[in-house]
Amino acid sequence: MRKLTLKRKKKMVACVMKTFIYLETKVDEDLVLDDIPCKKVGVLKNGKSITIDIPNEECNLFVVFSKPMPNKFKANYLIKAGDNDINLVTFPRYDPFKGNPFIIAEK
């Protein structure tokens, strides 16, 4: 196991929205996103960060920013296999026609 730290940059865009963090899983799925079974691992508010344990294998990370329509309003990041801890940052980009989509990038 390794650690994933995901920080949400503090922005005025979508500042009151919570984001829901999902990680690919093989058992006990909560939701299926892009035909990938996922488990909710946390909630991320503006300016906060979350640290979770992830497997050493390749897996998908999803940041969902709409609870009623998670398959439409989400961002995906493929975490490569390895032993090192991962540090990522997420933030919304102003685009009201697309629901202010979130970006996931390496720190």
DAPE-V527295 format. One record per pair of residues at least 4 apart in sequence whose C-alpha atoms are under 8 Angstrom apart, sorted by the first residue. I is the first residue (numbers start at 1). J is the second residue. If there is no record, write none. Layout:
I;J / I;J
This chain:
1;53 / 1;54 / 1;55 / 1;56 / 1;83 / 2;53 / 2;54 / 2;55 / 2;56 / 2;83 / 2;84 / 2;85 / 2;86 / 3;51 / 3;52 / 3;53 / 3;54 / 3;84 / 3;85 / 3;86 / 4;51 / 4;52 / 4;53 / 4;54 / 4;85 / 4;86 / 4;87 / 4;88 / 5;49 / 5;50 / 5;51 / 5;52 / 5;86 / 5;87 / 5;88 / 6;49 / 6;50 / 6;51 / 6;87 / 6;88 / 6;89 / 6;90 / 7;47 / 7;48 / 7;49 / 7;50 / 7;87 / 7;88 / 7;89 / 7;90 / 8;44 / 8;45 / 8;46 / 8;47 / 8;48 / 8;49 / 8;89 / 8;90 / 8;91 / 9;46 / 9;47 / 9;48 / 9;89 / 9;90 / 9;91 / 10;15 / 10;46 / 10;47 / 10;48 / 10;91 / 11;15 / 11;46 / 11;47 / 11;91 / 11;92 / 13;92 / 13;93 / 13;94 / 13;100 / 14;92 / 14;100 / 15;46 / 16;45 / 16;46 / 17;45 / 17;46 / 17;65 / 18;43 / 18;44 / 18;45 / 18;46 / 18;65 / 19;43 / 19;44 / 19;45 / 19;63 / 19;64 / 19;65 / 19;66 / 20;40 / 20;41 / 20;42 / 20;43 / 20;44 / 20;63 / 20;64 / 20;65 / 20;67 / 21;40 / 21;41 / 21;42 / 21;43 / 21;44 / 21;61 / 21;62 / 21;63 / 21;64 / 22;38 / 22;39 / 22;40 / 22;41 / 22;42 / 22;61 / 22;62 / 22;63 / 22;64 / 23;38 / 23;39 / 23;40 / 23;41 / 23;59 / 23;60 / 23;61 / 23;62 / 24;36 / 24;37 / 24;38 / 24;39 / 24;59 / 24;60 / 24;61 / 25;29 / 25;37 / 25;38 / 25;39 / 26;37 / 26;38 / 28;39 / 29;37 / 29;38 / 29;39 / 30;37 / 30;38 / 30;39 / 30;40 / 31;37 / 31;38 / 31;39 / 31;40 / 32;36 / 32;37 / 32;38 / 33;37 / 33;38 / 33;70 / 33;71 / 34;71 / 41;52 / 42;50 / 44;48 / 44;49 / 44;50 / 45;49 / 55;59 / 56;81 / 56;82 / 56;83 / 57;80 / 57;81 / 57;82 / 58;78 / 58;79 / 58;80 / 58;81 / 58;82 / 59;78 / 59;79 / 59;80 / 59;81 / 60;76 / 60;77 / 60;78 / 60;79 / 61;76 / 61;77 / 61;78 / 61;79 / 62;74 / 62;75 / 62;76 / 62;77 / 63;74 / 63;75 / 63;76 / 63;102 / 64;70 / 64;73 / 64;74 / 64;75 / 65;70 / 65;73 / 65;74 / 65;101 / 65;102 / 66;70 / 66;73 / 66;74 / 69;73 / 70;74 / 73;99 / 73;101 / 74;101 / 74;102 / 75;101 / 75;102 / 75;103 / 75;104 / 76;104 / 77;104 / 87;106 / 87;107 / 88;104 / 88;105 / 88;106 / 88;107 / 89;104 / 89;105 / 89;106 / 89;107 / 90;102 / 90;103 / 90;104 / 90;105 / 91;102 / 91;103 / 91;104 / 92;100 / 92;101 / 92;102 / 92;103 / 93;100 / 93;101 / 93;102 / 93;103 / 94;100 / 94;101 / 95;99 / 95;100 / 95;101 / 96;100
